[in-house]
Amino acid sequence: MTSKLPSFKRIIQLYDEIISVNHKSEVIRELRDEDDLFLLLVYSDMLGIPNPAFYYTLELYPYILEKFHNWHLRMGMEKSPLSGFRCC
C-alpha cells in the first residue's frame, strides 16, 4: 500500500527551508561576525593586543592566512596591519 504523501524526511526539509528563509541573512551575518572575532583573537598579539593564548593560536596561522585579506578589508584597513603578512 503506497501513499502519495511526502516522506517524513521531505517534510522535515520543507519545514527547515520555511523556517530558515527569513533568517538566512541574519545567520550569515552572525557567522561572519563570529569569524571576524575569531580572527581578531588569533591575530591580536600581532596587532598589539595582548593574547594569553598566543602560543596555541600560532599554529592556526597557516590555515587562516587565506581569510586574512578579506578580514582586514572588511575591518576597514586598506593595507595589511601586520608587517610579516604581505597580502595586498
N, C-alpha and C positions, 0 to 999 in steps of 0.2 A: 504494500500500500504506500504509494508515493504521494506526497503532498506538494503543492506548489508554493508553500510558504517558504520564505527565505531561511537559510540555515542560521543557527544561533550565532555562528562566527560572523556572518554578514550583518546581522542585526547589531552586534557589538561594534563592528567597524563603522556602520552608519551612525550609530549613536556617538561614537568618538568624533567623527567628522562634523556632526551637527554642533556638538559642544565646543570643538576647537576652532570653528570658523571665526567666531567673534574675538577670540583671544589669541589668535596666531601671532599677530604683530606684537602684542604685549609680551608673549612668551619669548619671541625672538629678541626683543629689546632687553628683557631681563637676562637672558642668556648672554647677550653681548656685554651688558654691564658687569655681569659676574666674571666673564672672561677678562674684561678690562681691569677689574680689581685684582684678579689673579696675576696678570702680567705686571701690574704696578707692584704687587708684593714681591714677585720674583726679581724685578729689576730695581727695586727700591734702594738697595745698597749702592748700586752704580749711579743712582740719581742723587745720592747724598742723604737718603733717609735710612737711619739705622734699621737693620733687619736681623733679628736674633737667629733666624733660620737660614742665613745666607749660605752657610756651608752645605745645607741639604738642598737648597734650591739651585745651587750652582750646576748640579748635574742635569737640570732640566733645560738649560740654555740651548743645547743643540736641537732640541725638539720644538722649542717655541720661537726660535730665531726667525722663522718664516713669517710668523704672525706679527713680529715686532714692527715692521714697516707700516702696516695698516693701523696698528695700535697708536703709534706716535703721531700719525697723521690725524687720526680721529680725536686724539687728545689736544690737537691744535699746535703741535710742534712741526714746523716745516722741515727741519733737518733733524737727524738723529741726535738726541741729547747725550748719547754715550760716545765717548771718544774711541772706544775699542770696536764699536759696531758701525761700520760704514754701509748703510743700506740704501742711501739716496744718491 
